[in-house]
Amino acid sequence: MSGATPLGELRLVPGTAALARARALRNPMEVDVASAVLDHVARHAEQDADRPAVVHGDRVVTYRGLLERVGTLRVELLARGCGAGDVVAATGLRCPDSVVVLLAVESVAAVYLPVDPEWPADRIADVLKRGGARCLVDCTPAVTGAAREAAARVGVKPVPVPDSSTPDAPLPSVGEHDRSREARYTIFTSGTTGRPKGAVVEHRGMMNHLWAKVVDLSLGPADTVAFTAPLVFDIAVWQMLAPLLVGGTVAVVDDADLAFPRRLVGALSRSRTSVVELVPTVLGWLVDQVRREGPGPLAGLRWVISTGEELRPALAKRVVEAFPDAQVLNAYGPTECSDDVTHQVVGAPETALDRLPVGAAVANAVLHVLVRESGDQWRTAEEGEPGELFVGGLPVGLGYLNNDATTRSAFFEDVIDPDSPTGRLYRTGDLAHVEDGRVHYLGRADRQVKVSGVRMELDEVEVVLSRHPAVESCAVVLGEAQGHAVLTAHYSVRRPVTADELKEYLSARLPAAMVPRRWRRWEALPLTRNGKTDHRALRDVGAAEVTSP
């Protein structure tokens, strides 16, 4: 991003700033946000060159080997004119070279921009052009034809990852200056409507999040973290990099293994994974497989993390029971704020709640729940009062790439905390309340709808429906019939149940207007590339494909 970041003006009710500072959730911590991840890789390579840094099936890349491959690719990037502040796009399937690319981009002080090879060519071309990509690094060219075609269309140079390392390739002295304020990566968020937005994260925000994971998960050299996320999902960044800070190992998990629970258990077992992070849908598949096989193959798991979508108590209970020797973590955070901003360890007591808390602030995050008053002014929420969640502190990113108007609508000058390291607040658009120092997520503000004159939260309907013991997963969307708004419930089941039974279950627990009129059963709900429920696809389902019990 060039020039000063355009920030919106957050208008507060008089007296709010001091009260908000007093009520903010914060977790101050001294962490190193100035050095590069590559500094730590180099240190581990010097201390123990043969220590495994990345594993992928039978392939093992040592710390020394990783350093050499980064050096080789760095030479290629510099030769193509990629340097400080340039945007370097990357595409391909997860593999050890995915880690190499991210580190090589960091080594030349460029900005990393992941591109999904499964996106349509038009979308890839649009992201490359709007992102200002100088070149495109292709890790797995055999499967990325659309990406290469899109890059050629907009004049972006391809850079292949070298087939072999050059042991004597020079590496920069990456620790020679403070990198904290460099833009480090851009993730284009999918969004619910319109074109995707490129959220830009600073180096200090990224490093702060990596250290937050290290601290909260007690990561060490004995840990192996599963690399399960698509490159365009922000959690891929910490999965690739956090283990490398402490001499741990990254274990690449293929899409084919993620798609089949038995293969996923086998992949995690063979790599001796100790930390795995999955979206709730895939986590449910894993739990079912573990119940069939027993937890033996995954006895080494220390942490099972849920992310990406709301973790429902019913599923959380199954996870806690399936992994008695591991800890379960509910993670929450927006891409715009360097990934997760809260962590919540989930045990049996939490699974008895109507909705799980998402937890306390991670290192150096500052969280506020604000309530919008008339005149477009905001005040701080009381304990337990619902409002919108705002994030301040080190995690807050720079805004949206080359999109000043959208940046001003979501990123504001931090008028609450005069000591803010970034001077920015991010409005998440999520509803929440705070209780006993923990954030309780209440759904998206933009999922508030009005049906039959009644304003409601679609998330609330889903929460209640998910409690039915026969329901595996569910989603509720708003549609239209004869000019009137109607709710449609989409669901998959664990055991046979009729739509009439589910409707009766909801009718006993919700106002009549909140009970869906239309129902559609699926073998499995459609998912996005990131493994989240595809609400857009559900909204596109025609009326003829649903029933009205």
C-alpha positions as CSV (number, residue, x, y, z in Angstrom):
1,M,0.0,0.0,0.0
2,S,1.3,3.4,-0.8
3,G,0.8,6.6,1.2
4,A,-1.0,7.1,4.5
5,T,-3.7,4.6,5.3
6,P,-7.1,6.2,5.0
7,L,-9.0,5.7,8.2
8,G,-12.6,6.3,9.0
9,E,-13.8,8.6,11.9
10,L,-15.3,6.7,14.8
11,R,-17.7,9.1,16.6
12,L,-18.1,8.3,20.3
13,V,-20.7,9.3,22.8
14,P,-19.1,11.8,25.2
15,G,-17.2,10.1,27.9
16,T,-17.0,6.8,26.1
17,A,-13.2,6.7,25.4
18,A,-12.2,6.5,29.1
19,L,-14.9,4.0,29.9
20,A,-13.9,1.9,26.9
21,R,-10.3,1.9,27.9
22,A,-11.3,0.7,31.3
23,R,-13.5,-2.1,30.0
24,A,-11.3,-3.3,27.1
25,L,-10.0,-6.8,27.1
26,R,-6.3,-6.8,26.6
27,N,-3.3,-9.1,27.0
28,P,0.0,-7.1,26.9
29,M,3.0,-9.2,26.2
30,E,6.6,-8.6,25.1
31,V,7.2,-10.3,21.8
32,D,9.8,-9.9,19.0
33,V,7.9,-8.4,16.0
34,A,10.9,-6.8,14.3
35,S,13.0,-9.8,13.3
36,A,12.2,-12.2,10.3
37,V,11.0,-15.7,10.6
38,L,14.0,-16.6,8.5
39,D,16.3,-15.4,11.3
40,H,14.9,-18.2,13.4
41,V,15.1,-20.8,10.6
42,A,18.8,-19.8,10.1
43,R,19.5,-20.2,13.9
44,H,17.9,-23.6,14.0
45,A,19.8,-24.7,10.9
46,E,23.1,-23.6,12.5
47,Q,22.3,-25.4,15.8
48,D,20.9,-28.6,14.3
49,A,21.1,-28.7,10.5
50,D,19.3,-32.1,10.1
51,R,16.3,-31.3,12.3
52,P,13.2,-31.8,10.2
53,A,11.5,-28.5,9.3
54,V,8.8,-29.7,6.9
55,V,7.5,-33.2,6.2
56,H,5.2,-34.3,3.4
57,G,4.6,-38.0,3.2
58,D,8.0,-39.6,2.9
59,R,9.7,-36.3,2.0
60,V,11.6,-34.6,4.8
61,V,13.1,-31.1,4.4
62,T,15.6,-30.3,7.1
63,Y,16.2,-26.8,8.5
64,R,19.4,-26.6,6.5
65,G,17.6,-27.9,3.3
66,L,14.8,-25.3,3.9
67,L,17.4,-22.5,4.2
68,E,19.1,-23.6,1.0
69,R,15.8,-23.7,-1.0
70,V,14.8,-20.3,0.3
71,G,18.2,-18.9,-0.8
72,T,17.8,-20.4,-4.3
73,L,14.4,-19.0,-4.8
74,R,15.5,-15.7,-3.4
75,V,18.1,-15.4,-6.2
76,E,15.3,-16.1,-8.8
77,L,13.0,-13.4,-7.3
78,L,15.8,-10.8,-7.3
79,A,16.7,-11.7,-10.9
80,R,13.1,-11.1,-11.9
81,G,13.1,-7.7,-10.3
82,C,11.1,-8.6,-7.2
83,G,12.2,-6.6,-4.2
84,A,11.1,-4.5,-1.2
85,G,7.5,-3.5,-1.3
86,D,6.7,-5.5,-4.5
87,V,3.7,-7.9,-4.4
88,V,4.7,-11.5,-5.1
89,A,1.8,-13.8,-5.9
90,A,2.0,-17.5,-5.1
91,T,-0.2,-20.4,-6.3
92,G,-0.2,-24.2,-6.1
93,L,-1.3,-27.0,-3.8
94,R,0.1,-27.3,-0.3
95,C,3.6,-28.7,-0.4
96,P,7.0,-28.0,1.3
97,D,7.7,-25.4,-1.3
98,S,4.7,-23.4,-0.1
99,V,6.8,-22.7,3.0
100,V,9.8,-21.9,0.9
101,V,7.9,-19.3,-1.1
102,L,6.6,-17.5,1.9
103,L,10.0,-17.3,3.5
104,A,11.7,-16.2,0.2
105,V,9.2,-13.4,-0.2
106,E,9.9,-12.3,3.4
107,S,13.7,-12.4,2.6
108,V,13.4,-9.8,-0.1
109,A,11.0,-7.6,2.0
110,A,8.2,-8.2,-0.6
111,V,4.4,-8.7,0.1
112,Y,3.1,-12.3,-0.2
113,L,-0.2,-12.7,-2.1
114,P,-1.6,-16.3,-2.3
115,V,-3.9,-17.2,-5.2
116,D,-6.0,-20.4,-5.3
117,P,-5.4,-22.5,-8.4
118,E,-9.0,-23.6,-8.3
119,W,-10.4,-20.1,-8.7
120,P,-11.8,-19.3,-12.2
121,A,-9.2,-17.6,-14.4
122,D,-11.2,-14.4,-14.5
123,R,-11.1,-14.1,-10.7
124,I,-7.3,-14.9,-10.6
125,A,-6.6,-12.2,-13.2
126,D,-8.7,-9.7,-11.3
127,V,-6.9,-10.4,-8.0
128,L,-3.4,-10.3,-9.7
129,K,-4.3,-7.0,-11.4
130,R,-5.9,-5.3,-8.4
131,G,-3.2,-6.7,-6.1
132,G,-0.5,-5.2,-8.3
133,A,1.4,-8.5,-8.5
134,R,4.9,-8.2,-10.0
135,C,5.3,-11.9,-10.5
136,L,3.6,-15.3,-9.8
137,V,5.5,-18.1,-8.1
138,D,4.0,-21.5,-9.1
139,C,4.7,-24.4,-6.7
140,T,2.8,-27.1,-8.5
141,P,2.6,-26.1,-12.2
142,A,1.0,-29.4,-13.2
143,V,-2.3,-28.3,-11.7
144,T,-2.3,-24.6,-12.1
145,G,-3.0,-23.9,-15.7
146,A,-5.8,-21.4,-15.0
147,A,-3.4,-19.4,-12.8
148,R,-0.7,-19.3,-15.4
149,E,-3.2,-18.3,-18.1
150,A,-4.6,-15.6,-15.9
151,A,-1.2,-14.2,-15.1
152,A,-0.2,-14.1,-18.8
153,R,-3.4,-12.2,-19.5
154,V,-2.6,-9.4,-17.1
155,G,1.2,-9.4,-17.8
156,V,2.4,-10.9,-14.6
157,K,5.7,-12.8,-14.9
158,P,5.8,-16.5,-13.9
159,V,8.6,-17.6,-11.6
160,P,9.0,-21.4,-11.2
161,V,10.3,-22.8,-8.0
162,P,13.7,-24.3,-8.8
163,D,13.8,-28.1,-9.0
164,S,16.8,-28.3,-6.8
165,S,18.6,-26.2,-4.2
166,T,21.8,-24.3,-4.7
167,P,23.8,-24.9,-1.5
168,D,26.0,-21.9,-2.0
169,A,23.2,-19.5,-2.9
170,P,23.8,-16.4,-0.7
171,L,21.2,-15.6,2.0
172,P,20.6,-12.0,3.1
173,S,21.4,-10.9,6.6
174,V,17.7,-10.7,7.3
175,G,18.2,-9.5,10.9
176,E,20.0,-6.3,10.0
177,H,17.0,-4.0,10.1
178,D,13.5,-3.7,11.7
179,R,10.9,-5.2,9.5
180,S,8.0,-4.6,11.8
181,R,6.2,-2.0,9.7
182,E,6.6,-3.7,6.4
183,A,3.5,-5.0,4.7
184,R,4.0,-8.7,4.8
185,Y,1.0,-10.5,3.1
186,T,-2.3,-9.8,1.5
187,I,-5.3,-12.2,1.7
188,F,-8.2,-11.6,-0.6
189,T,-11.3,-12.3,1.5
190,S,-14.2,-14.1,-0.3
191,G,-16.9,-11.8,1.0
192,T,-20.6,-12.4,0.7
193,T,-21.3,-10.1,-2.2
194,G,-19.3,-8.2,-4.9
195,R,-15.6,-8.5,-5.6
196,P,-13.2,-9.9,-3.0
197,K,-11.2,-7.4,-0.8
198,G,-7.4,-7.7,-0.2
199,A,-6.7,-7.4,3.5
200,V,-3.1,-6.3,4.1
201,V,-1.3,-7.5,7.2
202,E,1.9,-5.9,8.6
203,H,5.0,-7.9,9.5
204,R,4.5,-7.0,13.2
205,G,0.9,-8.2,13.1
206,M,1.9,-11.5,11.6
207,M,4.8,-12.0,14.0
208,N,2.6,-11.1,17.0
209,H,0.1,-13.7,16.0
210,L,2.8,-16.4,15.5
211,W,4.1,-15.7,19.0
212,A,0.6,-15.7,20.4
213,K,0.2,-19.3,19.0
214,V,3.6,-20.3,20.3
215,V,2.8,-19.0,23.8
216,D,-0.9,-20.2,24.1
217,L,-0.1,-23.6,22.7
218,S,3.2,-24.0,24.4
219,L,4.8,-24.9,21.1
220,G,8.3,-26.3,21.2
221,P,10.8,-28.2,19.2
222,A,9.0,-31.5,19.8
223,D,5.8,-30.3,18.2
224,T,4.5,-31.1,14.7
225,V,1.8,-28.8,13.4
226,A,-0.4,-30.0,10.6
227,F,-0.5,-27.7,7.6
228,T,-4.1,-28.3,6.5
229,A,-5.3,-24.9,5.2
230,P,-5.5,-23.7,1.6
231,L,-2.9,-21.0,0.9
232,V,-5.6,-18.4,0.6
233,F,-7.0,-19.1,4.1
234,D,-5.2,-16.9,6.6
235,I,-4.6,-19.7,9.0
236,A,-2.2,-21.2,6.5
237,V,0.3,-18.5,7.5
238,W,0.7,-19.5,11.2
239,Q,0.5,-23.2,10.3
240,M,3.5,-22.8,8.0
241,L,5.6,-20.4,10.1
242,A,4.9,-20.7,13.9
243,P,6.6,-24.1,14.3
244,L,9.7,-22.7,12.6
245,L,10.1,-20.1,15.3
246,V,10.8,-22.8,17.9
247,G,12.5,-25.5,15.9
248,G,9.3,-27.6,15.4
249,T,8.0,-29.3,12.3
250,V,5.4,-28.5,9.7
251,A,3.5,-31.5,8.4
252,V,1.8,-31.0,5.0
253,V,-1.6,-32.6,4.7
254,D,-2.9,-33.2,1.2
255,D,-6.4,-32.3,0.1
256,A,-7.1,-35.9,-0.7
257,D,-6.3,-36.9,2.9
258,L,-8.6,-34.1,4.2
259,A,-11.5,-35.3,2.1
260,F,-11.5,-38.8,3.6
261,P,-11.5,-39.2,7.4
262,R,-9.7,-42.5,7.4
263,R,-6.9,-41.1,5.3
264,L,-6.8,-37.9,7.5
265,V,-6.3,-40.0,10.6
266,G,-3.5,-41.9,8.8
267,A,-1.8,-38.8,7.6
268,L,-1.8,-37.2,11.1
269,S,-0.7,-40.4,12.7
270,R,2.3,-41.0,10.3
271,S,3.5,-37.5,10.7
272,R,3.1,-37.7,14.5
273,T,1.1,-34.5,14.5
274,S,0.7,-32.9,17.9
275,V,-1.4,-29.8,16.8
276,V,-4.2,-29.9,14.2
277,E,-6.5,-27.1,13.2
278,L,-9.7,-27.8,11.2
279,V,-12.9,-26.1,10.3
280,P,-15.9,-27.6,12.2
281,T,-17.2,-29.7,9.3
282,V,-13.9,-31.5,8.8
283,L,-13.5,-31.7,12.6
284,G,-16.8,-33.6,12.8
285,W,-15.6,-36.1,10.2
286,L,-12.4,-36.6,12.2
287,V,-14.3,-37.2,15.4
288,D,-16.6,-39.8,13.8
289,Q,-13.6,-41.7,12.4
290,V,-11.8,-41.6,15.8
291,R,-14.9,-43.0,17.4
292,R,-14.9,-45.9,14.9
293,E,-11.1,-46.6,15.2
294,G,-10.5,-45.4,18.7
295,P,-8.1,-42.6,19.6
296,G,-4.9,-44.8,19.5
297,P,-3.5,-43.6,16.2
298,L,-3.8,-40.0,17.3
299,A,-2.7,-40.5,20.9
300,G,0.1,-37.9,20.4
301,L,-2.3,-35.0,19.7
302,R,-1.8,-32.2,22.3
303,W,-4.2,-29.7,20.7
304,V,-7.3,-29.9,18.5
305,I,-8.3,-26.4,17.2
306,S,-11.5,-25.4,15.6
307,T,-11.5,-22.3,13.4
308,G,-13.3,-20.6,10.5
309,E,-16.9,-21.0,11.6
310,E,-18.7,-21.1,14.9
311,L,-18.0,-24.2,16.9
312,R,-21.4,-25.5,18.2
313,P,-21.6,-27.0,21.7
314,A,-22.9,-30.3,20.4
315,L,-19.8,-30.8,18.2
316,A,-17.5,-29.4,20.9
317,K,-18.8,-32.1,23.3
318,R,-18.0,-34.8,20.8
319,V,-14.5,-33.5,20.2
320,V,-13.8,-33.3,24.0
321,E,-15.0,-36.8,24.4
322,A,-13.1,-38.2,21.4
323,F,-9.8,-36.7,22.5
324,P,-9.6,-37.0,26.2
325,D,-5.8,-36.6,26.3
326,A,-5.8,-33.4,24.1
327,Q,-6.9,-29.9,24.7
328,V,-9.6,-28.4,22.5
329,L,-9.2,-24.8,21.4
330,N,-11.9,-22.5,19.9
331,A,-10.1,-19.8,17.9
332,Y,-11.7,-16.7,16.5
333,G,-10.4,-13.8,14.5
334,P,-10.7,-11.8,11.2
335,T,-8.3,-11.9,8.4
336,E,-8.0,-8.1,8.7
337,C,-6.4,-8.5,12.1
338,S,-3.6,-11.0,11.4
339,D,-5.9,-14.0,12.0
340,D,-7.0,-15.0,15.5
341,V,-7.6,-12.4,18.2
342,T,-9.1,-14.7,20.8
343,H,-8.5,-18.2,22.1
344,Q,-10.8,-20.3,24.3
345,V,-9.9,-23.7,25.8
346,V,-13.0,-25.8,25.7
347,G,-13.8,-28.4,28.3
348,A,-17.0,-30.2,29.5
349,P,-18.3,-27.1,31.3
350,E,-18.3,-25.0,28.2
351,T,-20.1,-27.6,26.1
352,A,-23.1,-27.3,28.4
353,L,-23.6,-23.7,27.3
354,D,-26.0,-22.6,24.7
355,R,-23.1,-21.1,22.7
356,L,-19.4,-21.4,23.3
357,P,-17.3,-18.4,24.2
358,V,-14.5,-17.6,21.8
359,G,-12.4,-16.5,24.7
360,A,-9.9,-14.0,25.9
361,A,-7.7,-11.7,23.9
362,V,-4.5,-13.1,22.5
363,A,-1.1,-11.3,23.0
364,N,-1.3,-7.6,22.4
365,A,-4.9,-7.6,21.0
366,V,-7.3,-5.0,22.5
367,L,-11.0,-5.8,22.2
368,H,-13.9,-3.5,22.6
369,V,-17.7,-4.2,22.4
370,L,-19.4,-1.0,21.3
371,V,-23.1,-0.2,20.9
372,R,-24.3,2.1,18.1
373,E,-26.6,4.9,19.3
374,S,-28.7,7.4,17.3
375,G,-26.7,9.9,15.4
376,D,-24.1,7.3,14.4
377,Q,-22.3,7.5,17.7
378,W,-20.9,4.6,19.7
379,R,-20.8,3.9,23.4
380,T,-19.1,1.0,25.3
381,A,-21.3,-2.0,26.1
382,E,-22.1,-3.0,29.7
383,E,-21.1,-6.4,30.9
384,G,-23.2,-9.0,29.1
385,E,-24.7,-6.4,26.7
386,P,-24.6,-7.2,23.0
387,G,-22.8,-4.9,20.7
388,E,-20.3,-5.0,17.8
389,L,-16.8,-6.2,18.3
390,F,-13.9,-3.8,17.5
391,V,-10.2,-4.9,17.5
392,G,-7.3,-2.7,18.4
393,G,-3.6,-3.2,19.2
394,L,-0.8,-4.9,17.3
395,P,-3.0,-7.3,15.3
396,V,-4.9,-4.7,13.3
397,G,-3.8,-4.7,9.6
398,L,-3.3,-1.8,7.2
399,G,-6.6,-1.9,5.5
400,Y,-7.7,-3.1,2.0
401,L,-5.3,-3.1,-0.9
402,N,-5.9,-0.2,-3.3
403,N,-9.4,0.3,-1.8
404,D,-9.5,3.5,0.2
405,A,-13.3,3.8,0.4
406,T,-13.8,0.2,1.8
407,T,-10.8,0.7,4.2
408,R,-12.5,3.8,5.6
409,S,-15.7,1.9,6.2
410,A,-14.0,-0.7,8.4
411,F,-10.7,0.7,9.7
412,F,-10.9,3.7,12.1
413,E,-8.5,6.0,13.9
414,D,-8.2,4.6,17.4
415,V,-9.7,7.4,19.4
416,I,-10.0,5.1,22.5
417,D,-6.3,4.2,23.1
418,P,-3.8,7.0,22.7
419,D,-1.0,4.4,23.2
420,S,-2.1,2.1,20.4
421,P,0.9,0.8,18.5
422,T,-0.9,1.0,15.2
423,G,-3.4,3.8,15.8
424,R,-6.1,1.7,14.2
425,L,-9.3,0.0,15.2
426,Y,-11.1,-2.6,13.0
427,R,-14.8,-3.0,13.1
428,T,-15.4,-6.7,12.7
429,G,-19.1,-6.6,11.9
430,D,-19.6,-9.4,14.4
431,L,-22.0,-9.2,17.3
432,A,-20.7,-10.2,20.7
433,H,-20.9,-9.6,24.4
434,V,-18.3,-9.8,27.2
435,E,-18.8,-11.9,30.3
436,D,-16.1,-12.7,32.9
437,G,-13.3,-11.5,30.6
438,R,-14.3,-13.7,27.7
439,V,-15.9,-12.7,24.4
440,H,-19.1,-14.5,23.4
441,Y,-19.7,-14.5,19.7
442,L,-23.3,-13.8,18.7
443,G,-23.2,-14.0,14.9
444,R,-22.7,-11.6,12.0
445,A,-24.4,-8.2,12.2
446,D,-25.2,-8.6,8.5
447,R,-27.1,-11.8,9.2
448,Q,-29.8,-9.9,10.9
449,V,-33.0,-10.3,8.8
450,K,-36.7,-9.4,9.1
451,V,-39.4,-12.0,8.5
452,S,-43.1,-11.3,9.0
453,G,-42.2,-8.0,10.7
454,V,-39.9,-9.8,13.2
455,R,-36.2,-8.9,13.3
456,M,-34.0,-12.0,14.0
457,E,-30.6,-13.5,13.8
458,L,-30.1,-16.4,11.4
459,D,-27.3,-17.6,13.6
460,E,-29.7,-18.0,16.5
461,V,-32.0,-20.3,14.5
462,E,-29.0,-22.4,13.4
463,V,-27.8,-22.6,17.0
464,V,-31.1,-24.1,18.2
465,L,-31.4,-26.4,15.2
466,S,-27.8,-27.7,15.7
467,R,-28.8,-28.9,19.2
468,H,-31.2,-31.5,17.8
469,P,-29.3,-34.9,18.3
470,A,-30.1,-36.0,14.8
471,V,-28.6,-33.0,13.1
472,E,-25.0,-33.2,11.8
473,S,-24.8,-29.7,10.4
474,C,-27.2,-27.0,9.4
475,A,-27.5,-23.5,7.8
476,V,-30.5,-21.2,7.5
477,V,-30.8,-18.7,4.7
478,L,-33.3,-16.1,3.7
479,G,-35.2,-16.4,0.4
480,E,-38.4,-15.1,-1.1
481,A,-41.7,-16.6,-2.0
482,Q,-44.5,-14.6,-3.7
483,G,-42.8,-11.4,-2.7
484,H,-42.5,-12.4,0.9
485,A,-39.3,-13.2,2.9
486,V,-39.1,-16.9,3.9
487,L,-36.5,-18.9,5.8
488,T,-35.1,-22.1,4.4
489,A,-33.3,-24.6,6.6
490,H,-30.6,-26.7,5.0
491,Y,-29.3,-29.7,7.0
492,S,-27.5,-33.0,7.1
493,V,-28.2,-35.7,9.6
494,R,-26.5,-38.2,11.8
495,R,-29.6,-40.5,12.0
496,P,-33.0,-40.5,10.3
497,V,-35.3,-37.6,11.1
498,T,-38.1,-35.9,9.2
499,A,-38.4,-32.2,8.4
500,D,-41.7,-32.2,10.3
501,E,-39.9,-33.4,13.4
502,L,-37.2,-30.7,13.1
503,K,-39.9,-28.1,12.5
504,E,-41.7,-29.2,15.6
505,Y,-38.5,-29.1,17.6
506,L,-37.8,-25.5,16.6
507,S,-41.5,-24.5,17.2
508,A,-41.2,-25.6,20.8
509,R,-38.1,-23.3,21.3
510,L,-38.4,-20.3,19.0
511,P,-41.1,-17.8,18.0
512,A,-43.2,-18.9,15.1
513,A,-41.6,-16.3,12.7
514,M,-38.1,-17.8,13.4
515,V,-39.2,-21.4,12.3
516,P,-38.2,-22.0,8.7
517,R,-41.0,-22.7,6.3
518,R,-38.8,-24.5,3.8
519,W,-36.5,-27.5,4.4
520,R,-33.8,-29.2,2.3
521,R,-31.9,-32.3,3.5
522,W,-28.3,-32.8,2.1
523,E,-26.0,-35.7,2.3
524,A,-23.4,-33.0,3.1
525,L,-23.8,-29.3,3.0
526,P,-21.9,-27.5,0.2
527,L,-18.6,-26.1,1.4
528,T,-16.3,-23.3,0.2
529,R,-12.7,-24.0,-0.8
530,N,-11.8,-23.1,2.9
531,G,-14.1,-25.8,4.2
532,K,-16.8,-23.3,5.5
533,T,-20.5,-23.7,4.8
534,D,-21.2,-22.2,1.4
535,H,-24.2,-19.9,2.2
536,R,-24.1,-18.3,-1.3
537,A,-24.6,-21.8,-2.9
538,L,-27.5,-22.5,-0.5
539,R,-29.2,-19.2,-1.3
540,D,-29.0,-20.1,-5.0
541,V,-30.9,-23.4,-4.4
542,G,-34.3,-23.0,-6.2
543,A,-37.6,-23.3,-4.5
544,A,-38.4,-26.5,-6.4
545,E,-35.5,-28.2,-4.6
546,V,-36.8,-27.7,-1.1
547,T,-39.9,-28.9,0.8
548,S,-42.5,-27.2,2.9
549,P,-43.6,-29.5,5.8
